[in-house]
Structure formats: C-alpha cells, structure tokens
Amino acid sequence: MKMGLCGGVLAAALLLVGCGEGKWLDHQGNRVSSADLDGRWVVVNYWAEWCAPCRHELPEFNRLAEENPHVAVLGINYDGVSGDQLRELADAMDIQFAVMGQDFADSYELERPQVLPTTYVFNPEGELLHSLAGPQTEETLLALLD
C-alpha cells in the first residue's frame, strides 16, 4: 500500500531538530536524532518475542542494516518492553539494529499494527510509502527502495 504524506510525518519531525526535539535513545542507549535519518530510507519494523514470523525475519533486517548504510533500520517492540529488559531481549534475539521506544513511534505517528510483523518504509524525503504486513526479506525490501 502506498501512502504519500505531503510534507511527510518524517519531514515534520526533522524540523524539530532545531528546537532540540526529535531525539531518542535506542535499546543500547545510543542517541538517534531526526538529523541521523535525514536523506535516508527509513525502515521501521514492529516485532514481538512471541511472534514466530518476527523472529524468522530478524536476520533479514540485520543484514539490511549492515549492508546498506543508506537505509536506517529501526525496530519497535510491540509489547512496549523498555529499559534493561528491552536491551536484554534484543541481545537474546540477536537484534543488531536500533530498537526504539514507544516515544519514537508516537513522534512519527506510527499506527499500532493489527498484525505482526508490520514494517513501515519511508523514503529519503520522509514520506511513508509502504505499510507491509507479514514477514519481509532483505531482497523484497531492497526492491521497494529502488
């Protein structure tokens, strides 16, 4: 499904950088800011520990993040796990990309998915292009980024 957002939610959030907003911490305590996402494809994946398809696709997102520096891969735990528990869970599941908190999802006005996994794809201009239900592969995601 394609959904262009004139001005884009992501673009609006990018404007907040000058106001000292648009900064979040990932599960490792690393700061991610709107400026870090500016001009990059942004792939946001909702996952949960109990979701078998989520667990199956995580290596694909790890590969996508590692091999494609023009793509920012971000995860959001569906169950709202946070703090040390989120870090431990992400480490146990070998998630190698940044896992963000609910504050990130709220800032980008991402709807809570009805199915898992769900992946949102934003273009470098900050427009939401795709909302994908079900498991994804690195190959299918790269095809959407062309």
N, C-alpha and C positions, 0 to 999 in steps of 0.2 A: 504494500500500500504506500503510495506517495502522498506526502503531506508537506507542501511548501509553506513556510511561515514567513510572510513578508517581514523583513526586519529580523526575523528569527528570534526564538527564545534564547538561543545560544548567543547571538549577536547582542541582544539586550543585556545579557549577563556580562558580556565582555565590556560593556560600557561602565559597569560597576567598578571596574578595577581602579579607575581614577578616584573613586570615593572610598577606597580601602575595603571594598566588598569583593565578593567573587573569589574567596579563598577558602579552601577546605583542607582537611587532613585526611590522608588515606589510612589504611589499616596499619601501616608501618610507621605512622607519624610524620610522613613526608608531606610537605605543603604542595598542593595543586592549586594553581590560580587560573582564572579566566585567561590570562595572558599566555599561559602554558598551552592552552587549547586553540588559541587564535591561529587561523590559517591551516588547521589540521583537520583531517577527518576524525570524527569522534564516534566511537562505537561503545555504547553503554549496554551492558548485559546484566539482567536480573537473574539471580541464581539462588538456590537453597541447598542445604546439605542433604535433605531428604529427597531431592529431585534427581532421579537416576539420569534422565536426559541432560540435565545441567552438568552433572559430574562427568558425563561422557564427552561433552563439548568443551570443557575447560582447557584441555591440552590444545585445542584448535585456537582458542583465544590467546593462550600463552604464546603460541607460535606466531600468530598475527601481530601481537605486541612486540615480540622480539625481532621479527624480520622486517617490519615496516615502520620505520621511525616517523613517517608522515601520518601515521594513524595513532591516535590516543585511545587505548583500550581501557575502559573503566568498568568495574563491577559494582553491583549493589546487591547486598544480601536481602532477600525478600522478607526474611523474618525479623529484620531490624536488629540483628546482633551487632554489638558495638564494643569498643574498647579492647581490652586484652582478650576477651572471648572471641572477637572478630579476628584479631591477629592470629590467635592460636588455631582457629578454624580454617582461615585462609592458608596458613602454613601447612596444616594437616592435609588439606586438599590440594596442595602444591599450586596455589594460585600465584602466578608470577607478575601479574599486572596489578595496578592500583585498585583497591576495593574502597569505595567511598561510602559515606554515611547517608542517612536519610536527608540531611540538610542539603546535600548536593542534589538529590532528586527533586526536592522541593524548590530549590533555586532554578532548576531547569524545567520546572512544571511537568515533570515526567509522571504520567499516569501509572498508578499501581497496576501491574499486569493482572489479567484474569487467568492467564495460563503461564506455566514456566516450562522451559526458559523463554524469556522475551528479550529481544535485542532491539535497541534504537540506534539508527545510523543518521548522523548529522554530517552535512557537507562542510567544507572549509569556510563557507560563508555563514555557517551557523543555522542553516535550515534543516529541519527534520525531514529527511527524505523517505525513510523506511521505518516501519514498526513491524518486526518479524517475530511471529510466534513459532515456537518449536526450536529444536536444535539446529545449530549452524556449523558450517565448516569454514576453515580459513579460505578455501577456494571459492565458496559461494559468496562470502563477504567481500573478498577482493574483486569479484566480478561486479558487485554493486558499487564499488568505489571508482570504477573507470569512468 
